[in-house]
Amino acid sequence: MKKIRVLFVCVGNACRSQMAEGFAKYLGGDLLEVQSAGMMPLESVPALTRKVMLEREMPIDDQYPKGVEVFRNTEFDLVINMSGIMLPRGLKERERRWTVADPYGRSEGVYRQVRDELEKAVTELLSQIRDSDGAIPSGSKARRGVFGFLRD
């Protein structure tokens, strides 16, 4: 089965999209080819992002912030947009929006909450793909939650 190419996008490609990429690679490496990017990438991944992922035994040491422009000539099957910003042409056609609070500059507890919500969201996405025999899940329904966090 051909792997589904997924791009996770947030603002700085330092927290949310890095966490989602880490979960997707670890939990769905058999189904997905995963990348992440930011609309305005930061210079590095914050220590708290790495720390909370290590708490789940998912090191993301090889991941680093990249801008969406790096992928302008790359075709993705699905783009998960958590940035709240309109994606450039070529990416927005495959977009699914997830509303997830940005933990950058906030407490360690907020990083953990965002991590846990993203783990759940990625797990649900993988379940949808597995249930549909490797097809890209239909619908671009946004996931929203109380205070910007995901929920059931």
N, C-alpha and C positions, 0 to 999 in steps of 0.2 A: 504494500500500500504506500502510495506517495504521501510524504509528510506535508501537513498543512503549514504554510509559511505565515507566521503571526508576528506583528509588530506591536509592542506596548509603548504608548506615548504619554508623557506627562510634561510638565513645564520644564523642569531642570534636568530630567533624566538622572536624578540622584537618589530618589527615594522610592516613590510608588512604582514607576516602570521598572526600576532595578529589582524590586521585590517580586513583582509579577513575573519578570523574566526568569528570576531564580526559581520560583515555584514551577513555572511552566517547563523549564528545562529538566528539573529534577523529577517532577510528577508526570510529565507528558513527553519525555524525550523520545518515546516510541512513536508518538503521533505528530509531534510538532517540530518545526524548525523555527527557533525563537530569536528575536532581536528586540532591543529597546532603544528609544531615542527621546530627545526633548525638543520642545519648541525653542527654548533658550537655555541650552545645556550649561550646567555648572562645570567647574574645573575638576571636581572630584566627587566621589560618593562619600557622604558623611559617615563618620565612625559609627553613629547610632544605627544607620541603615545596615551596615555590616554586622554590628553587634546583635541586633534583634533577629537577623537571619541566621546567625550562628547558633542562637538559642534554639532554632529548629533544625540544627545540624545541616544547614544549607549555606556553605560558604559561597560568597559571590566575589571573591578576590580577583577573578579574571575579568570582571565587568567594570566598565567605565562609562562616563557620560559622553554621548554623541548627539549631534544635531540631526533633525529629520532630513536635512539636505544631504546627508551622507547616503541616504537610501533613495535618492531621487530617481535612480535608474534600476531600482530593485522592485520586483512585483511581489506583493503580499496577497494572500488569500483573505486575511482578516487583519484589521487594524483596530486595536482597543485604545480609544482615546480617553485619557483621564485628565487632560490638560485644561479643558474648558475653552480651548481656543480652536478656531476653525483650522482644519488641516489643509495643507496645500493640495492642489489638483494632483490626482494620481493616487493619493492616499485616502481622501475623503470618500471615494466611491465604495470602499470596502470597510467603512467605519462602523464600529459599535461603540457607544459611549457608556462609560462607567463613571459615576460621580463618587469620588473618593476624596476625603479631606487630605490636604497636603500636610504631612507631619514636619516638614522642614522648619527648623528653628523652634520646634515645640518640645514638650517633655518626652522622656523615654516611654512613659505610659501611652502617649498618643502614637508613637512609632509602633509599639506592640499592637495597639488596637488596629491600626492601618494594616500591619502585617497579617494579623489574624483575618481581617476582612478580605484581604487580597488572596490569602490562601484558600478561603472558602470560595471566592469568585472563580479563581483558576480551577479549583477542583470541580465546580459546577460546569464550567466551560468544557473541561475534559470529559466529564460524564455525558454531556450533550453530544460531543463528537463521537464518543464510543457507542452511545445509544443509536446513533445514526450511521453506523458502519463507516466512520471516517469522513462523513460529509461535514461541510461547514454549517454550523447551526444557523437556521434562518432567523430573520427578525433582527432589527437593530434597536430593540427596546432598551432604553437607558435604565441602568440600575441606579436607584437612588435610595438614600437612607436618612435617618434622623441625623441632623447636624452634618450632612455630607458623607456619612459613613454608609457602607453597603448594608443591606438587610435582606431577610427572606422575603 
